[in-house]
Amino acid sequence: MHSGPVQFAWREPGCWRQFRTGVSLHSHTWHSREAIPIGNLAWTPPLSPREALALESGQIRSLGLEPLVSLTDHDDIEAGLRLRVLSDSRHTPISVEWTVPWQGTIFHLGLHQLPARRAHAVMGELRRITTHAAAAAIEGMLEWLHAGEETLIILNHPYWVEHGCRRAHHEEVLPCFLRRLRPFLHALELNGFRPWRENERVCALAQRAGLPLISGGDRHGLEPNANINLTQARTFAEFAEEVRHDVRSNVLFMPQYRRNLTARIARTVGEVVASRLNPMKPVLAPAPSLPVSSDTVTS
């Protein structure tokens, strides 16, 4: 089993130069509805699909790499659908972060590059399965998606616990979830918005499950994804083949991951509020740099 190295840009500057392409996985646009654990309040991220694509692509190009970007809103595929009607983004994957209820807790799966011609029907079925929470239907859908060679199925932030779920129960159910669905999962996510100690647990979990690790920035604001994948692939289909069949995945953590996580979250909240108060103001204005925290990650 070769899961590829996990590298850190601040420790190995230039390590990305041997690769052709950077892949941004798991980031959100204003088509995501984010719940606030107070009443029934909700918010949406500030970026449109085109702005999110530009932000993620710009970070990758700054490394001298060609970008592949897969946007995954919560239970919504509008971002990918809208980008594909534009000539300069017609090859954008249609992807989604799927909410999966399972035995009293909730997991999130990154489904990257759904079959384009059936995307609407697939998304409708995904929503229906989420509502009814039948394990057999979840397994059947993943088996069907797995049969599509160009689709990547990733378990996002395995140890993150949805509001309203109990952590002890979530962690008790997680191994059962993995055992049953392991044949249809292609990687476990190292999350760019979760603390390093949690990502270390994901590394151990991936080793036990025999699955590769993959990046997932989980960006909601104006800071680009804090990790990306490095590859020689020219298309998303080639990248999916690398992960699925060659079991090869090279993860690069970007400098922003080293910054204080609480400050990063606070800045995202501020960006969301600012975008609501000033809807006509350009949302991609440069953000101030954050202080580096020595205890965020020591690798």
Secondary structure, 3 states (H helix, E strand, C coil): CCCCCEEECCCCCCHHHHCCEEEEECECCCCCCEECCCCCCEECCCCCHHHHHHHHHHHHHCCCCEEEEECCEECECHHHHHHCCCHHHCCCCCCEEEEEEECCEEEEEEEECCCHHHHHHHHHHHHHHHHHCCHHHHHHHHHHHHHCCCCEEEEECCCCCCCCCCHHHHHHHHHHHHHHHHHHCCEEEEECCCCHHHHHHHHHHHHHHCCCEEEECCECCCCCCCEEEEECCCCHHHHHHHHHCCCCCEEEECHHHHECHHHHHHHHHHHHHHHHHCCCCCCCCCCCCCCECCCCCCC
